[in-house]
Amino acid sequence: MNQMPGTRLSPDLTGANVEDAGEHNRAVVLRCIHRQAPISRAEIARRTGFTKPAIARIVDRLLDEGLIMEARRRHGLRGQPAIELEINPDASYAIGINIDRDHLTILAVDAVGNVRARVHHEKRFILPGEFMQLTSDAISHFQRSRLIDDARLCGIGLAVPDWLGEISLLGKPDAYQEWTEFDVRSALENLTQHPVFIENEANAAALAELDYGLGAESSSFFYIAVNACPGGGLVLDGNGHRGAMGLSGEIGWLPIADGRDGKGQKVQLLGEIFSLFFLYDFLAKHGIEVSVPQDLLTLDAHGRRLVSQWLKEMSAHLAVAVKHIAMIVDPDAVLVGGRLPIRIVDELLRYVHEHLDAEDTNLPSLHRASIGEDASAIGAAAMPMAAALMLASADVAQRTRSPLKFMDRLNS
């Protein structure tokens, strides 16, 4: 299978030319369609370097398998209008689950990332038994309602914080320690015949951006998740990067100078001051009760001023984090997302920019993440979908990984 001369290939669209590399070349074309759709056969040939006859054979096979479809003809060009190709949304389905200290979200997602169904529980500190019951009920609902085709269900993904039952935080009940001993992988595998994929929730949100969001513009970025606890996910050259011990992106452990110490000699961890729970606590100390992210959008003028006060204080710490990320990782961009409402993320970023030197070309660009509060659940679904579509983001480790436990082992 020859490539055309003079082509320059991107790292994840490089084909092989040996006879037994058909599956690899098929994956290259499928990735190209997923990333660039709608796209013509001629454009695929230019991007991959394969000859037009080779592209024709691979595309015909993908059409026969129902993985792609001919979407429309592009008009306005000279000559015969080009037939454009897209991923077939009904080619595969995946279920994405995100459990955290303040909610449970379960999605049914199609092959292009559209959410076909959503079950959401805004509840704090859901215990393992209730989690499994609610998850089972949601999957049964999706199947009974025919919201997804079970025969085309490629897997179930779970996005879950590491050390879910161990990290001390405001309001955590003693019973929440059950998560430390709970084997969530085995429980999910006993619930379904489909493969189970597990990833840290911030890493999963980064994967959602990679496959369905700003990943089309940036192949290397750091994702900061503002959730019940802060989290981070790192994508390098189009692949999620977990690190040797699975600790990559754990931004909550970043030391920050304590602003209450005039000499600046004391430090505190970012995760001990910056999260949704700390924002709720700050407002409670000023007589305003907020328990869910949507409450932040209905505050009166006094409440909004308090939120702005908290955001301005946190922005200085977040700016320090961005500078550290820039020096250590040097990504194209830093994305800020999670469950903090979009309007408030935008306000936070405005304050962060005030602490950064706009003329410093060594800093990554700073953006609001393009996927909202369901990013982790969509990222959970993206894991089995990436495996089914042979995308570059597919990671076999997600088939065996379980959430990290026993934090004391990090210090031993």
N, C-alpha and C positions, 0 to 999 in steps of 0.2 A: 504494500500500500504506500505509494510514493507521495511525498509532499512536494508542493510547488516550490520552485526556487525563489529565493529572495524574501521569504516570509519570516516575520519575527513573532515568536510565540510567547504568550504569557505563561508564567510558571505552572498554572493549573490547566492549561490547554495545550500541552505538548504531547503529541501522539507518538506511538511506537510504530516501527515499520517491519518488524518480524512477523512471520505468518501466524504465529500462535498468539499474537497480541490483540486479537479481535475484540475481546471484552474490554481491554483498556481503551482502545480507540472508540468503541461504542460509548464508554463512559465519558471520554473527552467531548464527543459531540453532544451528549446529553447535558453535560455541564455547561457547554457553550449556549445551548438553547435555554437552559434554566436561567443563566446569568444575563443573556442579551435579548431574550424574547420581547417582541416578535422579531424574528430574524429569518432571512432568506437562505436558501441552500448556498448561493454564491457567497454570501457574507460569512457563513460558517466555514466555507473553504478558505476564505481569506484569513480568518482568525485562527484557524487550526493548522493551516498549512497542508491539509489533505487535498488530493486531487478531486475534481468535481465528480468523476465516476465513483470514487471511494465514498464521497459524501452521499451520493445518490443511493448506494447500497445500504449504508448505515441508516440513513433516514427512512428508507423503505422498511427496514426491519423494525425500527422504533414505531413507525406508524402501524405496522401489523400487530405489534405488541400492545398497542393502545396507550403507550407512554407519552406520545406527542400527538398533535393534531395540526392540520392545515387551517389556520385561523382566518386569514383574509388576504386579499390582494392589495398590494401597495400601488396606488395610482399617482399620477403626476410625474412619472419618469418616462424617458424615451424608451421605445421598444415595448415588448410584451410585459405587462405588469407582473411583478414578482410575487409568488405565493409565499406567504410568511408562515413560520412554524412557531408553535408555542407548546409548553407542557400541557398535557390534558389534565384539567383539574380533577377529573374523576378517575385518573389512573391509579391513585393510591389515596388512602386516608390514614391518619394517625390520631391518637388521643394524647393530649398533653396535659399533665397534672402539675400544679404548683401548690405546695403546702408551705406555709410560713407561720410565724407566731400570731398573725392577725387575720388569716384568711385561708381559704381553700378554693382554687379555681381549676375547673376541668373543662377542656375544650375538645371538640372534634374538628379537625383541620384537614383540608384537602391538599392536593399535591402542589398547589401554587400558594399555599399559605392562607387561603380564605378560611375564616372561622365559620363552620357550618352549624355549630351548636355550642352553647356555653352554659355551664352550671357554676354558680358562684355562691360561696358562703362567707359572709363577712362576720367572722367569729374568732375570738382570741383563744389561743392555746388549745386547739383541737387535739385530743389524745389519739393514740394509734388506733384503738378500736373504732372510734367514731369516724376517723379518717377512712378506714377500710370500708365501713358501711356506706358512707357518703359516696366514695369512689365507685363501689359496686353498683349503687343505685344509679349514678350518673351514666355509667357505661351501659347498663341495662336500658335506661331511657333512650340513649342514642340508638341502640340496636332495635328496640321495639318500635320506635318512631321512624325507623328507616332513614335516619338523618345521615347515616354512613352505611356503606356496603361492607358488611363484616368480612366477606370473601376478599375484599381489597384492603383490609386493615393491615398495615405493614408493621404495626407495633404500638407500644404504649411507652411514653416518655415521662419521667418524673424529674422535676426540678425542685430541689430541696436544699435548704441551708445545711452546711456541715455543722456538727456539734449542736444539732437542733435542741436537744434536751439539756445541754450542758451550760451554755452561755448564760450568765446571770443578767437579767434585765428587769425593767420595771414591771411589777405585777405578775411575774411568772409563778404559777402554783407549784407546790412540791411534786404533785403528780405528773408534771410535765417531764420529769426525769425518766418516765417510761420510754421516751423516744431513744434514750441511750442504749437500752437493751433490746429494742424492737428491730427485728430483721425485716426491713421494709421491702427489700428485694424478694426474699422468699415469699412474703405475703402477697405481693403483686403477681409473682410468677404462679402462685397457686390459684390466683383469681382468673387468669386468662391463659389461653394456649398461644397467644401471640408473644413475640419477643419483648423484653422489658429493657429500657435504656434509662440510666440514671446519671444525673450531672448536678453539680452545685448550681443553685438558682441564678446567681449572677453570671456564671459561665453560660448557662442556658439562655439568658437574656441577650448576651453578646452574640450567641449563635443565631438567635432570631434576627438580630440586626445584620449579621453577616449574610444570611440566606434570603431575607425578605425586606431588609431595610437599607441602611446606609452602606452596607457591605458592597453594594454595586459601585460606590464611589471611592471607598477606602478599604484596602485589604489588610491594614494594620491599624488597630485602634484599641483604646482602653475604655471599658464600659464601667461607669460608676452607678450603682443601683442605690437609690434612696428608698429603703424599705423599713420594716420594723427594726432591723439592724442594717447598717450599711454593708455593701458588698462590692466586689469588683470582678470583672472578667477581662481577659486579655486575648486578643486575636492578632496573630502574627502571620503575614503572608498568606492570608485566607484560611488559616487554620486556628482553631481554639488551642490555646497553650495553657496546660494545667500545671506544669512544673514537675520537678522530680518527686516531690512529696504531695502533690495535689494542692499546694498552697498558693499558687500563682494568683495574683489579683486580690489577695486578702487585705484590702485597703483599710479595714477597720482597725488593724494593728499598727497603722502608721502613727509614729509619735509626733505630737503637736505641742508647741510651746503653750504653757498655761497662761492665758491672758490675764488671770488674776494675780500672777506673780510679776511684780514690777521689774525684777531683775531678769526675768526670762529664763531662770535656771530650772524651773520645774517643767515637766512634760506630762502630758496626758495622751491617751490613745484616742484617735479620731472616733472610733466606735463607741467611746464612752461619753461623747458629747453630741454626735451628729447622727440622727435617725428620725424617723417619723415619731417613734415613741418619746424621744426627747423633746420634739416640738410640741407634742400633746402635753407633756409634763410642764413645759415652760408656760403654755397657755393656762393650764390648770392652776399654776401658782399665781396667776393674775386673774383668777375667777372665771375663766372661760373653759367650759367642758367640750372637748372634741375627742371623738373616739374612732372615727373613720376618715379616710382622706377626703371624701366628698364634703364633710362638715367644714373643711377649710375654705370651701367656695361659697359658703353661706354666711360668713362672719359679717358683723357690722363694721363700721369704720374703725372703731376702737380695736376690734379683733384683728383687722387687716393691718393696722399699724404695728401691733405686737408681732404678727407674723413677719412683717418687713424688718422689724428690729432683730428678730432671731436670724433671719436669712442674712442680714448684713454681717452679723457676728460670725456666722458659719462660713460666709463667703471668703473671709480672710484665710480660714483653715483650708478650705477647698482649693484656694489659689496655691497654697503651699503644696498641697497634694499634687496638683497639676504640674508644678515645677519639678517635683521629685520624679514623677512619672516621665516627664520629658527627658530628664537627665539619665534615668536608668534604662528606660525602654525605648524612647525615641519613636513613638508611634506617629502616624499621620494625624490622628485626631483623638480627642477625649470626648466621649459621649456621656451625658448625664440623663438618667432615666429612672425607672422604678415606679413606685406607686404614688409618688408625689405628683399632684395634679399638674397638668401641662402649664397652666398659667403661672403657677408658683415656681416651676422649674425655670421658666423664662425669666422671672424676676430674680431668682438666685443667680443665674448665669450673667445677668446684667451686672450684678454686684461683683461677681468673681472677675469679670473683665476689667473692672476698675482697679483691681489689685495686680493685674498683669500688664506687662509692657507691650503695647500694641505693635511697637517697632521691633520686638525681639523675634526674629525669624526662626530661632531655635525652638520656640514653643509650638506644640501641636495646636491645631485649630480646635476650638471648643464649641460643642453643639448640644442641643437637646436631642435625645434619642428619638428616632422617627416612630418607634413602636411604643405604645403607651403602657398602661398598668398591667396588661396581660402579656408583657414581653417574655417573662419567664415561662409561662404556660405555653406560649407559641414556640419558644425555644425548646421546650420539652418535646413538643410534637415534631419539631424540626429534626430531632435526632433520628428517630426511625425513618422519617422521610428521606433524610440524607443518605441513609444506608440503602433504601429502596431505589433511589434515583442515582446512586453511585456518585454523589457530590463530593467535592474536595473536603468538605467539612465533616464527612462521616468519620467516626472514631470507634474502632472496635472495643476500646477500653470501656465504653459506656455500657456494653453488654454484660460486664462483670463488676463494674464499680458499684460501691455502696457509699452512703454518706460517711464522711470522716467522723470518728468518735474518739473519746478519751483524750481531751486536750492536754492532760498532764504528761502524756507521752512525748509531747513536743519538747518538753524541758528536761527529759531524762537522758 
